[in-house]
Amino acid sequence: MSAPSPSLPTSASAVGTGSPAPAPAPGSMNTPVATSTDTAAPTAAELFGFVRRVAEDTALVTSLPLDPEGRTWLRLDGPGGSEAWLISWPPGSGTGWHDHAESTGAFTVAAGSLREHSLAARLPTDGWRTLELSQGIDRTRLLATGQGRAFGRHHVHEVLNGSSHEHAVSVHAYYPPLPRIRRYSRTGAVLRLERTERPADWR
């Protein structure tokens, strides 16, 4: 399926360090570009097309302030009412294991490189605290500038900047806007649900 016509951000909020699921904070940066007019729910392929186009906007990518101590981000206007973010990753930073619950999503690296560890299996959505993972379900992707991926609901992964000296920048989009994020810890093959976060927890 083809991606929708370009629909880049009209506004964004910039903050200093933060959590892997950032939320708007005081202070804004306004970018005079077209407003999204999409009305249909975007597909994962359309989200992927959007994040790839945004990642090619050099002026926007380089406008993101970089902080050596933590991630920074800009909130973007995604297509079809999706939630989108431009995020910087200091050397050695990462998200920890998590999923995006009922949201589909996509992300693309706009600068530097990121490593994604993910599980090639759909986990039970609710009613468990600890799971022993089967062998062979781990996947690792090293994503260089211009590379990315789309994913479906309940996708469990962690994203890392393994560089010792270089920031990375990426663009992310989710639909529907994140209703919750589940965070996990992992020891070997054992995955443990640590907590569930909702939008109110990110403000």
C-alpha positions as CSV (number, residue, x, y, z in Angstrom):
1,M,0.0,0.0,0.0
2,S,1.3,3.4,-0.9
3,A,2.1,5.9,1.8
4,P,0.0,9.0,2.2
5,S,1.1,12.3,0.8
6,P,3.7,14.1,3.0
7,S,2.2,15.3,6.3
8,L,4.9,16.9,8.4
9,P,4.7,18.3,11.9
10,T,3.1,21.7,12.5
11,S,4.3,22.0,16.1
12,A,6.4,20.2,18.7
13,S,7.3,20.3,22.3
14,A,11.0,20.1,23.3
15,V,12.2,18.9,26.7
16,G,15.4,17.7,28.2
17,T,15.9,14.1,29.5
18,G,13.0,11.8,29.8
19,S,11.3,8.4,29.6
20,P,11.1,6.1,26.6
21,A,7.5,7.2,26.1
22,P,7.9,11.0,26.2
23,A,4.9,13.4,26.6
24,P,4.6,17.1,25.8
25,A,6.2,19.4,28.3
26,P,6.3,23.2,28.7
27,G,8.0,25.0,25.9
28,S,7.4,24.6,22.2
29,M,9.0,24.9,18.8
30,N,6.8,25.8,15.9
31,T,7.6,24.5,12.4
32,P,5.6,26.2,9.6
33,V,4.6,23.2,7.5
34,A,1.4,21.6,6.2
35,T,-1.2,20.3,8.7
36,S,-2.3,16.7,8.4
37,T,-5.8,16.3,6.9
38,D,-5.9,12.5,6.9
39,T,-9.1,11.1,8.4
40,A,-8.7,7.3,7.9
41,A,-6.8,5.3,10.5
42,P,-3.3,5.0,9.1
43,T,-1.9,1.5,8.4
44,A,1.6,0.4,9.7
45,A,2.8,0.9,6.1
46,E,1.6,4.5,6.1
47,L,3.2,5.2,9.4
48,F,6.4,3.8,8.1
49,G,6.2,6.0,5.0
50,F,5.6,9.0,7.3
51,V,8.6,8.4,9.6
52,R,10.8,7.8,6.5
53,R,9.8,11.2,5.0
54,V,10.3,13.0,8.3
55,A,13.7,11.4,8.7
56,E,14.7,12.9,5.4
57,D,13.9,16.5,6.6
58,T,17.4,17.5,7.6
59,A,16.4,20.9,8.9
60,L,13.9,19.4,11.3
61,V,16.2,16.6,12.4
62,T,19.1,19.0,13.1
63,S,16.7,21.4,15.0
64,L,16.4,18.8,17.8
65,P,18.5,19.8,20.8
66,L,20.9,17.1,21.9
67,D,21.7,16.4,25.6
68,P,24.6,14.2,26.6
69,E,22.8,13.1,29.7
70,G,19.5,11.9,28.4
71,R,17.1,11.7,25.5
72,T,15.3,14.8,24.0
73,W,12.3,14.8,21.8
74,L,9.8,16.8,19.7
75,R,6.2,15.9,19.5
76,L,5.0,15.8,15.8
77,D,1.7,15.8,14.0
78,G,1.4,12.3,12.6
79,P,-0.9,11.2,9.8
80,G,-4.5,10.3,10.5
81,G,-4.4,11.4,14.2
82,S,-1.4,9.2,15.0
83,E,1.1,10.1,17.7
84,A,4.6,10.8,16.4
85,W,8.0,11.8,17.9
86,L,11.4,12.9,16.9
87,I,13.8,11.4,19.5
88,S,17.5,11.8,20.2
89,W,19.5,9.0,21.8
90,P,22.8,9.9,23.6
91,P,25.6,7.3,23.4
92,G,24.7,4.2,25.5
93,S,21.1,5.1,26.0
94,G,18.1,2.8,25.5
95,T,14.5,2.1,26.3
96,G,14.5,-1.2,28.2
97,W,12.1,-3.9,27.2
98,H,8.5,-2.7,26.6
99,D,5.6,-2.9,24.2
100,H,3.0,-0.3,22.9
101,A,-0.1,-2.4,23.8
102,E,-2.8,-2.0,21.2
103,S,-0.9,0.5,19.0
104,T,0.7,-0.3,15.7
105,G,3.9,1.7,14.9
106,A,6.9,2.4,12.9
107,F,10.3,4.1,13.4
108,T,13.2,5.1,11.2
109,V,16.7,6.2,12.1
110,A,17.4,9.8,11.0
111,A,21.0,10.0,12.2
112,G,23.5,7.6,13.6
113,S,22.4,4.0,14.2
114,L,20.2,2.1,16.6
115,R,20.0,-1.6,17.6
116,E,16.6,-3.2,18.2
117,H,16.2,-6.4,20.2
118,S,12.7,-7.9,19.7
119,L,10.7,-11.1,20.3
120,A,9.4,-12.9,17.2
121,A,6.3,-14.2,19.2
122,R,3.1,-12.6,20.4
123,L,2.8,-12.7,24.1
124,P,-0.4,-13.1,26.1
125,T,-1.8,-9.6,26.5
126,D,-2.9,-9.7,30.1
127,G,-3.1,-11.9,33.2
128,W,0.5,-12.8,33.7
129,R,3.5,-11.4,35.5
130,T,6.4,-13.8,34.5
131,L,7.0,-15.7,31.3
132,E,9.7,-18.1,30.3
133,L,10.5,-17.4,26.7
134,S,11.1,-20.2,24.1
135,Q,14.4,-20.6,22.4
136,G,14.8,-19.0,19.0
137,I,12.3,-16.1,19.3
138,D,15.0,-13.4,19.8
139,R,15.7,-11.1,16.9
140,T,18.3,-8.3,16.6
141,R,18.4,-5.6,14.0
142,L,21.1,-3.0,13.5
143,L,19.5,0.0,11.9
144,A,21.7,2.6,10.2
145,T,20.6,6.0,9.0
146,G,17.7,5.7,6.7
147,Q,16.7,2.3,7.9
148,G,13.7,1.4,10.1
149,R,10.7,-0.9,10.5
150,A,7.0,-1.1,11.1
151,F,5.4,-3.4,13.7
152,G,2.0,-4.6,14.8
153,R,0.2,-4.5,18.1
154,H,1.8,-6.0,21.3
155,H,5.3,-5.8,19.7
156,V,7.8,-6.4,22.5
157,H,11.2,-4.8,22.0
158,E,14.0,-2.6,23.3
159,V,15.9,0.0,21.3
160,L,19.5,1.0,22.1
161,N,22.2,3.4,20.9
162,G,25.3,1.2,21.3
163,S,27.7,3.9,20.2
164,S,30.2,5.1,22.7
165,H,30.5,8.6,21.2
166,E,27.7,9.4,18.7
167,H,24.2,10.5,19.2
168,A,21.4,8.9,17.2
169,V,18.1,10.5,16.2
170,S,15.0,8.6,15.1
171,V,11.4,9.3,14.1
172,H,8.5,7.2,15.6
173,A,4.8,7.1,15.0
174,Y,2.0,5.1,16.7
175,Y,-1.7,4.6,16.0
176,P,-3.9,4.8,17.9
177,P,-2.0,7.3,20.1
178,L,-0.4,5.2,22.9
179,P,-3.1,4.1,25.3
180,R,-0.5,2.4,27.5
181,I,3.0,1.0,27.6
182,R,4.0,-2.1,29.4
183,R,7.5,-2.3,30.8
184,Y,9.4,-5.5,31.3
185,S,12.6,-6.7,32.9
186,R,14.5,-9.7,31.5
187,T,16.9,-12.2,33.0
188,G,18.0,-14.8,30.5
189,A,14.8,-16.4,29.2
190,V,12.6,-15.0,31.9
191,L,10.5,-11.9,31.0
192,R,8.7,-10.1,33.9
193,L,6.0,-7.5,33.6
194,E,7.2,-4.7,35.9
195,R,4.5,-2.0,35.4
196,T,1.9,-0.6,33.0
197,E,2.1,3.1,32.2
198,R,-0.7,5.3,30.8
199,P,-0.5,8.8,29.3
200,A,-1.1,10.5,32.7
201,D,2.1,8.9,33.9
202,W,4.2,10.7,31.2
203,R,3.1,14.2,32.1
